[in-house]
């Protein structure tokens, strides 16, 4: 007889795992659409309401504040009440708040709705990646989570298409409405997602866990050996994870690396992605041309994700993270110094390729470094700390851009982002642990 975790690790990619991946990814796609809409509407909103660059930075930061709160709270909630509960209800909150953003009568209320949107988005993402990670066998775990993250690219592509085709005709409000309503339908579809068997096992709910894994084994044509009861006492089943536990000697190194990784990649990514159309307008391109360039760059995300999904199981998590973070740093430098249309497009495509490939590896890597009892909290807190970077970056970029002028501001912004990505790559290379090919039990023993 084997444990639930051991039984999952000997499975191939079953139809149930693919269903969990698809339904979780569908919500992920609408999350990305919303974030892409912010990028697309910033210039339009700024023009309609006569906002400064600093004001627009606050618009990007508002949802990031909500994401920080949501990630920390939802991570702990998912360890207490389950991953499925969190990924369903956070998506409902996100969908309602995103749709309400379309009806905001003034800038203050728009900021409030963006905060609520971020609350749902921030809570969903770490819980969703944890759920997919825990459903996946060791040999395919990294690939599955990166494929989950690849839905983010499709969401951005749809958002870029809406910005390019619809926003110039119907205005910015249509963007938020089209992002919010489908998310509610995706939340309805998620009713069919089962709870994580590893989570159920850790809570002592072996019968429920066994039923789910037995169905996966039946789909794979593998004989059910049964589950060995785990020695879980009452305290284990109802354990509350405290933040200080993540800073205990057992997890100190992992927590430090993850928090720096999340803080840096959030600062760097949201420092450029929300501002790209606006910055391109400052470079002298029309708003429609800025949307067109952004759409082309967004398409470059797809090979970034898929190459990362392939390499992460071939060469490991650390090498992929270091290579893609270093590639992002170099691309940010080239983009910041691009003068011709071709230089901007090529370096911009490379920037989106490497940065989103790195994001896929981050989401695959993070849930693997903590045991099941603290995995949701550890992942949630890393995401929450990362959102500090997402909060600060849009505002800081707006200030730098406003105070230094279009050309110097553009160059200075990307010099800072280059340094951030390079520092994070060095930290991961020097202190990160490798988790490729190891079971979740082995990683955390």
MARBANU-332644 format. One record per residue (C-alpha): z, y, x; residue in three letters. Coordinates in steps of 0.5 Angstrom, whole numbers, padded with zeros to 4 digits, always signed. Each point is the difference from the previous one (the first is absolute). Example, Ala and Ser with C-alpha at 12.3 -4.5 7.8 and 13.67 -1.06 7.14 Angstrom:
% MARBANU-332644
+0016-0009+0025ala/-0002+0007+0002ser/
This chain:
% MARBANU-332644
+0000+0000+0000unk/-0001+0007+0002unk/+0002+0007-0001unk/-0004+0005-0005unk/-0003+0004+0006unk/-0002-0007+0004unk/-0004-0002-0006unk/-0003+0007+0000unk/-0002+0000+0007unk/-0004-0007+0000unk/-0004+0003-0006unk/-0007+0003+0000unk/-0002+0006-0003unk/+0001-0003-0008unk/-0003+0003-0006unk/+0007+0003-0002unk/+0000+0004+0007unk/-0007+0003-0001unk/+0002+0002-0007unk/+0007+0003+0003unk/-0004+0003+0005unk/-0006+0003-0005unk/+0005+0003-0005unk/+0005+0003+0005unk/-0006+0003+0003unk/-0003+0003-0006unk/+0006+0004-0001unk/-0001+0002+0007unk/-0007+0002-0001unk/+0002+0005-0005unk/+0006+0002+0004unk/-0005+0002+0006unk/-0005+0003-0006unk/+0006+0005-0001unk/+0001+0002+0007unk/-0007+0001+0001unk/+0000+0005-0006unk/+0005+0004+0003unk/-0005+0001+0006unk/-0006+0001-0004unk/+0004+0005-0005unk/+0004+0004+0005unk/-0006+0005+0002unk/-0002+0001-0008unk/+0007+0001-0002unk/+0001+0005+0006unk/-0006+0004-0003unk/+0002+0000-0007unk/+0007+0002+0001unk/-0001+0004+0006unk/+0005-0004+0004unk/+0001+0001+0008unk/-0001-0006+0005unk/+0008-0001+0000unk/+0000+0000-0007unk/-0005-0006+0000unk/+0004-0003+0005unk/+0006+0000-0005unk/-0005-0004-0005unk/-0001-0006+0006unk/+0008+0000+0001unk/+0002+0000-0007unk/-0002-0007-0001unk/+0002-0002+0007unk/+0007+0002-0002unk/+0000-0005-0006unk/-0003-0005+0004unk/+0006+0000+0005unk/+0005+0000-0006unk/-0004-0006-0003unk/-0001-0004+0006unk/+0008+0000+0002unk/+0002-0001-0007unk/-0005-0005-0002unk/+0001-0004+0006unk/+0007-0002-0001unk/-0001-0001-0008unk/-0005-0005+0002unk/+0005-0004+0004unk/+0004+0000-0006unk/-0004-0001-0006unk/-0007-0002+0003unk/-0006+0002+0003unk/-0004-0001-0007unk/+0005+0005-0004unk/-0002+0005+0005unk/-0007+0000+0001unk/-0001+0000-0008unk/+0005+0006-0002unk/-0002+0004+0006unk/-0008-0001-0001unk/+0002+0003-0008unk/+0004+0006+0003unk/-0006+0001+0005unk/-0005+0000-0006unk/+0003+0004-0005unk/+0002+0006+0005unk/-0007+0000+0003unk/-0003+0001-0006unk/+0005+0005-0002unk/-0002+0004+0006unk/-0007+0001-0003unk/+0004+0004-0005unk/+0004+0004+0004unk/+0000+0008-0002unk/+0002+0003+0006unk/+0001-0002+0008unk/+0008-0001-0001unk/-0001-0006-0006unk/-0006-0003+0004unk/+0005+0000+0006unk/+0005-0004-0004unk/-0005-0005-0003unk/-0002-0001+0007unk/+0007-0002+0002unk/+0000-0005-0006unk/-0006-0003+0002unk/+0002-0001+0007unk/+0007-0003-0002unk/-0004-0005-0004unk/-0005-0001+0006unk/+0005+0000+0006unk/+0004-0005-0004unk/-0006-0005-0001unk/-0003+0000+0006unk/+0005-0004+0005unk/+0002-0004-0006unk/-0007-0002-0001unk/-0001-0002+0007unk/+0006-0004+0000unk/-0002-0004-0006unk/-0006-0002+0003unk/+0003-0001+0007unk/+0005-0005-0003unk/-0006-0004-0004unk/-0004-0001+0006unk/+0001-0006+0005unk/+0001+0002+0007unk/-0007-0001+0003unk/-0003+0005-0005unk/+0005+0004-0002unk/-0002+0006+0005unk/-0007+0000-0003unk/+0002+0000-0007unk/+0004+0006+0000unk/-0005+0004+0004unk/-0005-0003-0006unk/+0005+0003-0004unk/+0000+0007+0003unk/-0008+0000+0000unk/+0000+0001-0007unk/+0003+0007+0002unk/-0007+0001+0003unk/-0003-0001-0006unk/+0004+0005-0004unk/-0002+0005+0005unk/-0007-0001-0001unk/+0000+0000-0007unk/+0004+0007+0000unk/-0005+0003+0005unk/-0005-0002-0005unk/+0003+0003-0005unk/+0002+0006+0004unk/-0008+0001+0002unk/-0003-0002-0007unk/+0005+0003-0005unk/+0005+0005+0003unk/-0006+0005+0001unk/-0002-0001-0007unk/+0007-0001-0004unk/+0005+0003+0004unk/+0006-0003+0004unk/+0004-0003-0006unk/-0005-0005-0002unk/+0002-0003+0007unk/+0007-0001-0002unk/-0001-0003-0007unk/-0005-0005+0003unk/+0005-0002+0005unk/+0006-0001-0005unk/-0003-0003-0006unk/-0003-0007+0004unk/+0007-0001+0004unk/+0003-0001-0007unk/-0004-0005-0002unk/+0001-0003+0007unk/+0007+0000-0001unk/-0001-0004-0007unk/-0004-0005+0004unk/+0006-0001+0005unk/+0004-0004-0005unk/-0004-0006+0002unk/+0003+0001+0007unk/+0006-0006+0002unk/+0006+0002+0004unk/+0000-0001+0007unk/+0002-0007+0001unk/+0004+0001+0007unk/+0004+0006-0004unk/+0002-0005-0005unk/+0002-0005+0005unk/+0004+0005+0003unk/+0003+0002-0006unk/+0002-0008-0002unk/-0005+0000-0005unk/-0003-0007+0002unk/-0003-0002-0006unk/-0004+0006-0001unk/-0002+0000+0007unk/-0002-0007+0000unk/-0004+0001-0007unk/-0005+0005+0003unk/-0001-0004+0007unk/-0001-0006-0003unk/-0006+0003-0004unk/-0003+0003+0006unk/+0001-0007+0003unk/-0004-0003-0006unk/-0005+0005+0001unk/-0001-0002+0008unk/+0000-0007-0002unk/+0007-0001+0004unk/+0005-0005-0002unk/+0007+0003-0002unk/+0005-0002+0005unk/+0006+0004-0004unk/+0004+0005+0003unk/+0007-0001+0004unk/+0005+0004-0003unk/+0002+0006+0004unk/+0008+0002+0002unk/+0000+0006-0004unk/+0007+0002-0002unk/+0001+0005-0006unk/+0001+0006+0005unk/-0007-0002+0003unk/-0003+0000-0007unk/+0002+0007-0002unk/+0000+0003+0007unk/-0001+0008+0000unk/-0004+0002+0006unk/+0003+0006+0004unk/-0004+0005+0004unk/+0005-0001+0006unk/-0002-0008+0000unk/-0007+0002+0002unk/+0003+0004+0006unk/+0005-0006+0002unk/-0001-0003+0007unk/-0005-0006-0003unk/-0005+0005-0003unk/+0001+0006+0004unk/-0006+0000+0004unk/-0005-0002-0006unk/+0003+0006-0004unk/-0001+0005+0006unk/-0007-0002+0001unk/-0002-0001-0007unk/+0003+0007-0002unk/-0004+0003+0006unk/-0006-0003-0002unk/+0000+0002-0008unk/+0002+0007+0002unk/-0005+0001+0005unk/-0006-0004-0004unk/+0002+0004-0006unk/+0000+0007+0003unk/-0006-0001+0004unk/-0004-0003-0006unk/+0002+0005-0006unk/-0001+0005+0005unk/-0007-0001+0000unk/-0002-0004-0006unk/+0003+0005-0005unk/-0004+0006+0003unk/-0006-0003+0002unk/-0005+0004-0005unk/+0004+0006+0000unk/+0000+0000+0008unk/-0008-0001+0000unk/-0001+0006-0005unk/+0004+0004+0005unk/-0005-0003+0005unk/-0006+0004-0004unk/-0002-0006-0004unk/+0000+0001-0008unk/+0005-0004-0004unk/-0005-0005-0003unk/-0003-0001+0007unk/+0008-0001+0002unk/+0000-0005-0005unk/-0006-0004+0002unk/+0003+0000+0007unk/+0006-0003-0002unk/-0003-0005-0005unk/-0004-0003+0007unk/+0006+0000+0004unk/+0004-0004-0006unk/-0005-0005+0000unk/+0001-0001+0008unk/+0007-0003-0002unk/-0002-0006-0003unk/-0003-0003+0007unk/+0007+0003+0003unk/+0004-0004-0005unk/-0004-0007+0000unk/-0001+0000+0008unk/+0008+0001+0000unk/+0001-0006-0005unk/-0004-0004+0005unk/+0003+0002+0006unk/+0007+0000-0002unk/+0000-0008-0001unk/-0004+0000+0007unk/+0003+0004+0005unk/+0007+0002-0004unk/+0003+0006-0003unk/+0002+0004+0006unk/-0007+0000+0003unk/-0003+0002-0006unk/+0005+0005-0001unk/-0001+0003+0007unk/-0007+0000+0000unk/-0001+0003-0007unk/+0005+0005+0001unk/-0003+0002+0007unk/-0007+0000-0003unk/+0003+0005-0005unk/+0003+0005+0005unk/-0007+0000+0004unk/-0004+0001-0007unk/+0005+0006-0002unk/-0001+0003+0006unk/-0008-0001+0000unk/+0000+0003-0007unk/+0004+0006+0001unk/-0005+0002+0006unk/-0006-0002-0004unk/-0005+0006-0001unk/-0007-0004-0003unk/+0000-0003-0006unk/-0002-0007+0003unk/+0006+0001+0005unk/+0005+0001-0006unk/-0003-0005-0005unk/+0000-0005+0006unk/+0007+0001+0002unk/+0003+0001-0007unk/-0003-0007-0001unk/+0004-0003+0006unk/+0006+0004-0002unk/+0000-0003-0007unk/-0002-0007+0003unk/+0006+0000+0005unk/+0005+0003-0004unk/-0001-0004-0006unk/+0000-0007+0004unk/+0006+0002+0003unk/+0003+0001-0007unk/-0002-0007-0002unk/+0004-0002+0006unk/+0006+0004-0001unk/+0001-0003-0007unk/-0001-0007+0002unk/+0005+0001+0006unk/+0005+0003-0004unk/+0003-0005-0005unk/+0000-0005+0006unk/+0005+0002+0004unk/+0006+0000-0005unk/+0003-0007-0003unk/-0001+0000-0008unk/+0007+0002-0002unk/-0002+0007+0004unk/-0007+0000+0000unk/-0001+0005-0006unk/+0005+0005+0002unk/-0003-0001+0007unk/-0007+0002-0002unk/+0002+0005-0005unk/+0004+0004+0005unk/-0005+0000+0005unk/-0005+0002-0005unk/+0005+0006-0002unk/+0001+0002+0007unk/-0007+0000+0001unk/-0001+0005-0006unk/+0004+0005+0004unk/-0006+0000+0004unk/-0005+0001-0006unk/+0005+0005-0003unk/-0001+0004+0006unk/-0007-0001+0002unk/-0004+0004-0006unk/+0005+0006+0001unk/+0000+0000+0007unk/-0008+0000+0001unk/+0000+0005-0006unk/+0004+0005+0004unk/-0004-0002+0007unk/-0006+0001-0003unk/+0002+0007-0004unk/+0003+0003+0006unk/-0005-0002+0005unk/-0007+0001-0004unk/-0005-0005-0001unk/-0003-0002+0006unk/+0006+0000+0005unk/+0005-0002-0006unk/-0005-0006-0001unk/+0000-0002+0008unk/+0008+0001+0000unk/+0001-0005-0006unk/-0004-0005+0003unk/+0003+0000+0007unk/+0007-0001-0003unk/-0002-0006-0004unk/-0003-0003+0006unk/+0006+0001+0003unk/+0004-0003-0005unk/-0005-0006-0001unk/+0001-0001+0008unk/+0007+0000+0000unk/+0001-0005-0006unk/-0005-0005+0004unk/+0004+0000+0006unk/+0007-0001-0004unk/-0003-0006-0003unk/-0003-0003+0006unk/+0006+0001+0004unk/+0006-0002-0005unk/-0004-0004-0006unk/+0001-0007-0001unk/-0006-0005-0002unk/+0001-0004-0006unk/-0007-0003+0000unk/+0000-0008-0002unk/+0007+0000-0001unk/+0003-0002-0007unk/+0005+0005-0003unk/+0006-0004+0002unk/-0002-0001+0007unk/-0001+0008+0001unk/+0007+0002-0003unk/+0004-0006+0003unk/
